[in-house]
Amino acid sequence: MFYCYKITKPVSLPLKLQVMNKRNFTVAVSLAIFLCTCQKSLAQTIVKKGAKYDTIIRKHTTNPPKKKVVKKDPPPPVSADTAKKAVVIPLPVPEFINQPYYFDINSNKLIKLENTTAQMVTKKKTFGLKGAKQSLTMEGVSSRARFSAKKDISFLIKTSGDVIDLTSYIRLYQFIPSEQNREVTINTKEGVLADKEDAKGKLISFSVKSLSPDTYQILLSEEPDAGEYAFVWVKNMELKEFTVFAFGIDWKSSN
C-alpha cells in the first residue's frame, strides 16, 4: 500500500500581511458605512421628534362681541313726603265697639270722645197753636274733648259686625250752647199760628268707608264750623235718653 501526500508551497510572510491588510480595510470601510447610516437615521429621528413637540396646536375660537355698556342716570332723590307715603302704616283699631274715636292722622292714633247722654225734650208752643219742637239736650256748654284740626277730620268706629248701614244707626249733630246746656233741634211741627223761632243746630252729613268687616272710617263731607258736636245713636227714636259722643272744634273760621 502506497500513500500519496500533496506538498503545498509555504506562503511567504509579506503576502500574508498583504491579505490581512485588505481584510482590515474592508472591515473598516463596512464599519464606516454602518456608522454613517446610523448617524443619518438618528438625525432624521431627532428632526421628526423636534417637529412633533415644537408644533403648538391651538383651537380656533371666535370671541363674542362685547356688549355696549349704557350708563344709566341715577334716580332722583326721594323727598321726605314721598318716602312717608311709600311706607304703609297700619291704622289703629278702636278698643270699644259702637264708640267713635277721633283719628289723629299726623300721629296715627285714636282719641276718645266725651261719652255722655242727651235727653229728648218735646216742647209745645202756646198750647200747640204754634206747633211743637223736639230737641236733644246735653249738660254743659262745651265738650271736654276738643280739636283744632280744620281739614281731613275723620273718625274710626268698631261695630259688632251686624251693622249693615252705619248711617241709619248713628248721626252727627252740631249743638248750640243754650244757657247751661247744649241743644240741637231734631224735629219741628208747625201749628196753626206762625212761629218765627229758628231751629237750633243742624244735622252734619258724612260718608262711611269700610276698613274691615267690623271697622269703619267716618269722613265728613264738608269742613265743619267751629262749635260743639256729638255723635248720637238713633236706632230707637222712642227713647227719652240717648248715648252721645261729644267733641268740640276750636278754630274760628271755615275760610
C-alpha positions as CSV (number, residue, x, y, z in Angstrom):
1,M,0.0,0.0,0.0
2,F,1.2,3.4,-1.0
3,Y,0.4,6.7,0.5
4,C,0.4,9.9,-1.5
5,Y,0.9,13.3,0.1
6,K,0.4,16.8,-1.5
7,I,3.1,19.1,-0.7
8,T,1.9,22.7,-0.6
9,K,4.1,25.6,-1.1
10,P,4.6,27.6,2.0
11,V,3.1,31.2,1.9
12,S,5.5,34.0,2.4
13,L,5.1,36.5,5.3
14,P,4.7,39.6,3.1
15,L,1.9,38.1,1.2
16,K,0.2,37.1,4.4
17,L,0.4,40.6,5.7
18,Q,-1.0,41.9,2.4
19,V,-4.1,39.7,2.7
20,M,-4.7,40.8,6.3
21,N,-4.4,44.5,5.4
22,K,-7.0,44.0,2.6
23,R,-9.4,42.4,5.0
24,N,-8.9,45.1,7.7
25,F,-9.6,47.7,5.1
26,T,-12.8,46.0,4.0
27,V,-13.9,45.8,7.6
28,A,-13.1,49.4,8.3
29,V,-15.0,50.6,5.2
30,S,-18.0,48.5,6.2
31,L,-17.9,49.9,9.7
32,A,-17.7,53.5,8.4
33,I,-20.7,52.9,6.1
34,F,-22.6,51.4,9.0
35,L,-21.8,54.4,11.3
36,C,-22.8,56.9,8.6
37,T,-26.1,55.1,8.1
38,C,-26.8,55.1,11.9
39,Q,-26.0,58.8,12.2
40,K,-28.3,59.7,9.3
41,S,-31.2,57.6,10.7
42,L,-30.6,59.3,14.2
43,A,-30.6,62.7,12.6
44,Q,-33.9,62.0,10.9
45,T,-35.4,60.7,14.1
46,I,-34.4,63.9,16.0
47,V,-35.9,66.1,13.4
48,K,-39.2,64.3,13.4
49,K,-39.2,64.3,17.2
50,G,-38.4,68.0,17.3
51,A,-41.2,68.8,14.7
52,K,-43.7,66.8,16.8
53,Y,-43.0,68.6,20.0
54,D,-42.2,72.1,18.8
55,T,-45.5,72.5,16.9
56,I,-48.3,74.1,19.1
57,I,-51.9,73.4,18.0
58,R,-54.5,76.0,19.1
59,K,-58.2,75.6,18.8
60,H,-59.7,78.5,16.8
61,T,-62.5,80.2,18.7
62,T,-64.5,83.3,17.8
63,N,-64.7,85.8,20.6
64,P,-68.3,87.1,21.2
65,P,-68.9,90.8,20.5
66,K,-68.5,93.0,23.6
67,K,-71.8,94.4,24.9
68,K,-72.1,98.1,24.9
69,V,-72.4,99.4,28.4
70,V,-75.1,102.1,28.7
71,K,-74.7,104.3,31.8
72,K,-78.0,105.0,33.5
73,D,-78.7,108.2,35.2
74,P,-79.0,107.9,39.0
75,P,-82.6,108.0,40.2
76,P,-83.8,111.4,41.5
77,P,-83.7,111.9,45.3
78,V,-86.8,110.9,47.2
79,S,-88.4,113.6,49.2
80,A,-89.4,113.0,52.8
81,D,-93.2,113.3,51.9
82,T,-92.8,110.7,49.2
83,A,-90.9,108.3,51.4
84,K,-93.6,108.7,54.1
85,K,-96.3,107.9,51.6
86,A,-94.4,104.8,50.4
87,V,-94.4,103.4,53.9
88,V,-97.7,101.7,54.7
89,I,-98.6,102.2,58.3
90,P,-101.4,100.1,59.7
91,L,-104.4,102.1,61.1
92,P,-105.1,101.8,64.8
93,V,-108.1,99.7,65.9
94,P,-110.7,101.1,68.3
95,E,-110.7,99.5,71.7
96,F,-114.5,99.5,72.3
97,I,-117.3,98.8,69.9
98,N,-120.1,101.3,68.9
99,Q,-117.9,104.1,70.1
100,P,-116.4,106.6,67.6
101,Y,-112.9,107.8,68.1
102,Y,-111.2,110.9,66.6
103,F,-108.4,109.8,64.3
104,D,-105.3,111.9,64.5
105,I,-103.8,111.3,61.1
106,N,-100.5,113.0,62.0
107,S,-99.7,110.8,64.9
108,N,-101.7,107.8,63.7
109,K,-103.6,107.4,67.0
110,L,-107.1,107.4,68.3
111,I,-108.5,109.9,70.8
112,K,-111.6,109.2,72.8
113,L,-114.6,111.5,72.6
114,E,-116.7,112.7,75.6
115,N,-119.1,109.9,76.4
116,T,-122.3,111.4,77.9
117,T,-126.1,111.3,77.5
118,A,-128.6,113.6,75.9
119,Q,-132.3,114.0,76.8
120,M,-135.0,114.1,74.3
121,V,-137.2,117.1,75.1
122,T,-140.6,117.8,73.4
123,K,-141.9,121.4,73.8
124,K,-145.3,122.6,72.7
125,K,-145.5,126.3,71.9
126,T,-148.6,128.2,73.0
127,F,-150.5,125.0,73.8
128,G,-149.7,123.6,70.5
129,L,-151.1,126.5,68.5
130,K,-147.6,127.4,67.3
131,G,-146.6,123.8,66.8
132,A,-144.1,121.6,68.7
133,K,-140.4,121.0,68.8
134,Q,-138.2,118.0,69.7
135,S,-134.7,118.7,70.9
136,L,-131.7,116.8,72.3
137,T,-130.1,118.5,75.3
138,M,-126.7,117.8,76.9
139,E,-125.4,119.3,80.1
140,G,-122.6,121.8,79.9
141,V,-121.9,124.4,77.2
142,S,-118.8,122.8,75.8
143,S,-117.2,119.4,75.5
144,R,-114.0,118.3,77.3
145,A,-112.7,116.6,74.1
146,R,-111.5,119.4,71.7
147,F,-109.7,119.5,68.4
148,S,-108.2,122.3,66.4
149,A,-108.0,120.5,63.0
150,K,-109.6,122.1,60.1
151,K,-109.2,119.6,57.2
152,D,-109.2,115.8,56.9
153,I,-111.3,115.3,60.0
154,S,-112.2,111.7,60.3
155,F,-113.3,109.1,63.0
156,L,-112.9,105.4,63.4
157,I,-115.6,103.2,64.8
158,K,-115.8,99.5,65.5
159,T,-119.1,97.6,65.4
160,S,-120.3,94.2,66.4
161,G,-120.3,93.2,62.8
162,D,-124.0,93.1,62.3
163,V,-124.4,96.7,61.2
164,I,-125.5,96.9,57.5
165,D,-125.9,100.7,57.1
166,L,-124.0,102.7,59.7
167,T,-125.7,105.9,58.7
168,S,-129.1,104.6,59.8
169,Y,-127.7,103.9,63.3
170,I,-125.6,106.9,64.1
171,R,-125.9,110.6,63.3
172,L,-123.7,113.6,63.8
173,Y,-125.3,116.9,65.0
174,Q,-123.9,120.3,65.7
175,F,-125.2,121.6,69.0
176,I,-125.8,125.2,70.1
177,P,-124.9,126.4,73.6
178,S,-128.1,127.5,75.3
179,E,-127.9,128.7,78.9
180,Q,-126.0,125.9,80.7
181,N,-126.7,123.2,78.1
182,R,-126.0,122.3,74.5
183,E,-129.1,121.8,72.4
184,V,-130.0,120.7,68.8
185,T,-133.4,120.6,67.2
186,I,-134.4,117.2,65.9
187,N,-138.0,117.7,64.7
188,T,-140.4,120.6,64.4
189,K,-144.1,120.6,63.8
190,E,-145.9,123.7,62.6
191,G,-149.0,124.9,64.3
192,V,-152.0,126.9,63.4
193,L,-150.1,130.2,64.2
194,A,-146.9,131.1,62.5
195,D,-143.7,130.9,64.6
196,K,-140.5,132.7,63.6
197,E,-138.3,130.8,66.1
198,D,-135.4,129.3,64.3
199,A,-134.3,125.7,64.8
200,K,-131.1,125.2,66.8
201,G,-128.1,123.3,65.5
202,K,-128.1,121.2,62.4
203,L,-127.5,117.7,61.1
204,I,-124.0,117.1,59.6
205,S,-123.6,114.8,56.6
206,F,-120.8,112.3,56.4
207,S,-119.7,109.3,54.4
208,V,-118.6,105.9,55.7
209,K,-115.7,103.8,54.4
210,S,-115.4,100.2,55.4
211,L,-111.9,99.2,56.6
212,S,-112.8,95.7,57.7
213,P,-116.0,93.7,58.3
214,D,-116.5,95.4,61.6
215,T,-114.4,98.6,61.4
216,Y,-115.4,101.8,59.6
217,Q,-114.0,105.2,58.9
218,I,-116.3,108.2,59.1
219,L,-115.4,111.1,56.8
220,L,-117.0,114.5,57.0
221,S,-118.4,115.7,53.7
222,E,-117.6,119.3,54.4
223,E,-115.3,121.3,56.6
224,P,-117.2,121.8,59.9
225,D,-117.6,125.2,61.5
226,A,-116.1,125.8,64.9
227,G,-118.5,124.7,67.6
228,E,-119.9,121.8,69.6
229,Y,-120.7,118.4,68.0
230,A,-121.8,115.0,69.0
231,F,-122.5,111.6,67.5
232,V,-125.9,110.2,68.6
233,W,-127.1,106.6,68.4
234,V,-130.6,106.9,66.9
235,K,-131.5,103.3,66.5
236,N,-134.6,103.7,68.6
237,M,-136.0,107.2,68.5
238,E,-138.8,106.3,71.0
239,L,-136.2,106.6,73.8
240,K,-136.0,109.6,76.1
241,E,-132.3,109.3,76.7
242,F,-129.6,108.7,74.1
243,T,-125.9,107.8,74.3
244,V,-123.8,110.6,72.7
245,F,-120.1,111.1,72.0
246,A,-119.3,114.8,72.1
247,F,-116.4,116.9,70.9
248,G,-115.6,120.5,70.1
249,I,-113.7,122.2,67.3
250,D,-111.9,125.4,68.3
251,W,-110.8,127.1,65.0
252,K,-113.0,130.2,64.4
253,S,-113.5,130.4,60.7
254,S,-114.1,128.0,57.8
255,N,-112.1,130.1,55.4
